[in-house]
Amino acid sequence: MKRFFPWIVGLFLLVINLPAQAGTTFESVKARGVLVCGVHTGLGGFGAPDAKGEWAGLDVDVCRAVASAVFGDAKKVRFVPLSAQQRLTALQSGEVDLLSRNTTWTMTRDAGSGLLFSAVNFYDGQGFLVARKLGVKNAKDLNGATICVQTGTTTELNLADFARANRLDLKPVTIESFEESVGAFMSGRCDALTSDGSQLAAIRANQAANPDDYVILPERISKEPLATAVRQGDDQWFNLVKWTFFAMVEAEERGVTSANVDEMAKSADPNLQRLLGVSGGLGKSLGVDDKWAYNLIKQVGNYGESYERNVGKKSKLQLDRGLNELWSKGGLMYAMPLR
Ligand SMILES: N[C@@H](CCC(=O)N[C@@H](CS)C(=O)NCC(=O)O)C(=O)O
């Protein structure tokens, strides 16, 4: 019996680990008929209910694009709002199929917590928000200041590293909830609030009584590549999520939009025919219909359309494309070849 004991334990461990392996997410999503997507608790431009109560945002669009690729229907998504603290556990435990929520791709999260990051949908960096009346012009002027920062984020460690590297005395005020940290800052409990630049822009635009009373300091003290993530050991699902995002970028690179996709499908260009599933389609390798990319472009739009609608110059956030511009226009957005 003693001899068999390690085998029995091994078998038991294998069985309890099974749901997180063997590429089962794709099957369970299909069987359920709806994608369960982990998003922000409410960050206008990235993930928040709009005026009609419908989830909208750059991260939300990735969820909808994946649903379009799987079901041909962008509406087949159930959104699960997750706080900074909850998000990684929610994905690890299988509560959500996909995490699309301002989450920085770091080595520890990617290699050390059973997760895999699939594609960066927003290149960001950490900054500081201060009240204009404070007269602070750059981050180095913050010596001696109190800084509101939320726990469970990359932000906490970056702040400590920045202070140490620059011999600054920055006093972190660590707060567990998003609302509370924003509230603490707005009520003057901290001199500055630190977070990803995009989040500061969203907080300033959506949560300040008068946005002009606040300024975002020019420095970015870290790299925050915000990316979608899935569980490790689920290769087919990982591929589907990754290539869905690349299809959004590829569509922008090739000038295909939600408005012209039907026209573009008539093109003689083999690249467009492949992308839009007219001939030599690419769906099979992902286990989906050859019209997967056509569907997501038609229903959600290309990356540039999603960017402009949610966070771009004409949106409330008014963010420049910056690093999120296509590589061919000086940015970092580059789709791996869809062929
Ligand atoms: N990108 C950073 C920060 C993202 C983040 O979660 N930021 C906080 C502070 S603004 C947040 O979104 N909190 C919302 C919540 O917990 O509901 C990370 O991945 O750790």
Ligand as a Chemical Component Dictionary entry (heavy atoms), coordinates in Angstrom:
data_LIG
# 
_chem_comp.id                   LIG 
_chem_comp.type                 NON-POLYMER 
_chem_comp.pdbx_formal_charge   0 
_chem_comp.three_letter_code    LIG 
# 
loop_
_chem_comp_atom.comp_id 
_chem_comp_atom.atom_id 
_chem_comp_atom.alt_atom_id 
_chem_comp_atom.type_symbol 
_chem_comp_atom.charge 
_chem_comp_atom.model_Cartn_x 
_chem_comp_atom.model_Cartn_y 
_chem_comp_atom.model_Cartn_z 
_chem_comp_atom.pdbx_ordinal 
LIG N1  N1  N 0 -2.224  48.543 -13.855 1  
LIG C1  C1  C 0 -2.031  48.430 -12.430 2  
LIG C2  C2  C 0 -3.089  49.192 -11.644 3  
LIG C3  C3  C 0 -4.481  48.822 -12.060 4  
LIG C4  C4  C 0 -5.501  49.003 -10.915 5  
LIG O1  O1  O 0 -6.113  48.013 -10.524 6  
LIG N2  N2  N 0 -5.654  50.227 -10.400 7  
LIG C5  C5  C 0 -6.554  50.479 -9.300  8  
LIG C6  C6  C 0 -6.350  51.888 -8.794  9  
LIG S1  S1  S 0 -6.935  53.216 -9.784  10 
LIG C7  C7  C 0 -7.977  50.175 -9.706  11 
LIG O2  O2  O 0 -8.279  50.109 -10.883 12 
LIG N3  N3  N 0 -8.881  49.962 -8.761  13 
LIG C8  C8  C 0 -10.256 49.714 -9.008  14 
LIG C9  C9  C 0 -10.898 48.782 -8.028  15 
LIG O3  O3  O 0 -10.185 48.160 -7.207  16 
LIG O4  O4  O 0 -12.126 48.643 -8.073  17 
LIG C10 C10 C 0 -2.062  46.959 -12.033 18 
LIG O5  O5  O 0 -2.300  46.108 -12.890 19 
LIG O6  O6  O 0 -1.827  46.660 -10.861 20 
# 
loop_
_chem_comp_bond.comp_id 
_chem_comp_bond.atom_id_1 
_chem_comp_bond.atom_id_2 
_chem_comp_bond.value_order 
_chem_comp_bond.pdbx_ordinal 
LIG N1  C1  SING 1  
LIG C1  C2  SING 2  
LIG C1  C10 SING 3  
LIG C2  C3  SING 4  
LIG C3  C4  SING 5  
LIG C4  O1  DOUB 6  
LIG C4  N2  SING 7  
LIG N2  C5  SING 8  
LIG C5  C6  SING 9  
LIG C5  C7  SING 10 
LIG C6  S1  SING 11 
LIG C7  O2  DOUB 12 
LIG C7  N3  SING 13 
LIG N3  C8  SING 14 
LIG C8  C9  SING 15 
LIG C9  O3  DOUB 16 
LIG C9  O4  SING 17 
LIG C10 O5  DOUB 18 
LIG C10 O6  SING 19 
# 
